[in-house]
Amino acid sequence: MDYDQVEIRDGRLVFDGCDVTVLARQYGTPLMLLSETVVRGKCAQIKRQFLERYADTRAAYAGKAFLTIGLCRILDEEGFGLDVVSGGELYTAIKAGFPAERIEFNGNNKTRAELEMAAGYGVGRIIVDQPDEIELIAEVYRTAGKRANILLRVNPAVTDTDTHAYIATGHRDSKFGIPLDEEVFWPVVEKALATEEVDLLGFHFHVGSQLFDPRSHLSALDTVLELVLAMRERYGVVIRELNVGGGIGVRYLKADRPPGFAEFLDPVMERIDAFAEQNSLRRPTVVIEPGRSVVAEAGMTLYTVGHVKRIPEGSVFVSVDGGMTDNIRPALYQAEYQAIIANKADLPTQEKVVLCGRCCESGDILIHELDIPEPSPGDIIAVFSTGAYCYAMASNYNKLLLPAVLLLKQGQAKVMVQRQSYDDLIRLEV
Ligand SMILES: Cc1ncc(COP(=O)(O)O)c(C=O)c1O
């Protein structure tokens, strides 16, 4: 098969050494699988192709893509840092025993309570995202008797991000990042430099997600590197750290050809190195925040077919037992996925169907045009590359239960997250 750790044995789909039809029977569906082998393989690629090739670099996994205590522990073992955007993500990491100093706190509206948590645990970096945020950070850290290491997330106003508008984040009219207008940006820098409770380490940008080339990173870099010079000129201060965000694309469809980490990041590093050399500066520490590219291809979701409805001269609707509650990406931004019938994995495709979820929304379509062998009730559908932004965005719409998550490793499967129960659904009601 074309996906990592996926093969067909005796007509059945095997993922990371596990027959997924057996897992579906044993644990029920919908069921999310996460391959530890693939996650660790991606971490190894990032190390080989980036961290070990460039001195003074770090990778902080973006927890928003998928975050559990178990995954935090794997990433800790791999020596990664972690990018969190909420008290909930921070709490999960701390519960996992993840070292706080390797955590970076992003987000366009961190609350006072969350910043207090961050100060209390001693997180490594606070990424300032809004022009007036430093005041609040300073207040919180003053009370805690601590100093915050900060980076300013700039809005580089890139115009050519080749991705869906909902996952482009570096355009000018965006809720993220500090606008670079003279009257907005420089007062923030001055505030940071003048505030005792913060140490301004450098700049951060994140231009978008599911990018297949570094074009927008390079154009953002041009802007940000200009700022580095301007800051040196104005204040005699040179940044020590530059965070270039995440965004590296992954394979959803068989035809997708995502870039390797080196292919994507080498031009970025070349640009930074050339700049440092030209200006007789030391290259700052360069940090990346990959999310999707670590976990997306490590995930697979299994569903059971309930009904096959054939509309004469119309579509064939194959209804499964999950949908937009466990994967909202197709409904939210027309994301496309590939799937097969796991128990008919070696049969030729025979018809085009609409793979639909069970939610009360006509938009709850997982795949609009899916070529599969003749489907029947009871078949197990496996959707590939669902590790990122699926479980993490899951909901209880229609009071459907969140699926269980299994962690797979070379033929072994263990429960990473239990399936929700009906009691869980009403537990918070008073
Ligand atoms: C600030 C920031 N960093 C990193 C990421 C991770 O991006 P990706 O999952 O595309 O690597 C995101 C995603 O939205 C982000 O907003």
The ligand as a Tripos MOL2 file, in Angstrom:
@<TRIPOS>MOLECULE
LIG
   16    16     1     0     0
SMALL
NO_CHARGES

@<TRIPOS>ATOM
      1 C1          1.2700   28.7630   15.9060 C.3       1 LIG1
      2 C2          1.1630   27.4450   15.2640 C.ar      1 LIG1
      3 N1          2.2400   26.6390   15.2560 N.ar      1 LIG1
      4 C3          2.1940   25.4040   14.6950 C.ar      1 LIG1
      5 C4          1.0450   24.9270   14.1160 C.ar      1 LIG1
      6 C5          1.0480   23.5500   13.5500 C.3       1 LIG1
      7 O1          0.8670   23.5320   12.1910 O.3       1 LIG1
      8 P1          0.9190   22.1630   11.3940 P.3       1 LIG1
      9 O2          0.0430   21.2110   12.0890 O.co2     1 LIG1
     10 O3          0.4470   22.5040   10.0450 O.co2     1 LIG1
     11 O4          2.3480   21.7280   11.3930 O.co2     1 LIG1
     12 C6         -0.1000   25.7310   14.0840 C.ar      1 LIG1
     13 C7         -1.3200   25.2460   13.4420 C.2       1 LIG1
     14 O5         -2.3110   25.8690   13.3140 O.2       1 LIG1
     15 C8         -0.0420   27.0220   14.6790 C.ar      1 LIG1
     16 O6         -1.0950   27.8220   14.6930 O.3       1 LIG1
@<TRIPOS>BOND
     1     1     2 1
     2     2     3 ar
     3     2    15 ar
     4     3     4 ar
     5     4     5 ar
     6     5     6 1
     7     5    12 ar
     8     6     7 1
     9     7     8 1
    10     8     9 2
    11     8    10 1
    12     8    11 1
    13    12    13 1
    14    12    15 ar
    15    13    14 2
    16    15    16 1
@<TRIPOS>SUBSTRUCTURE
     1 LIG1         1 GROUP 0 **** ****
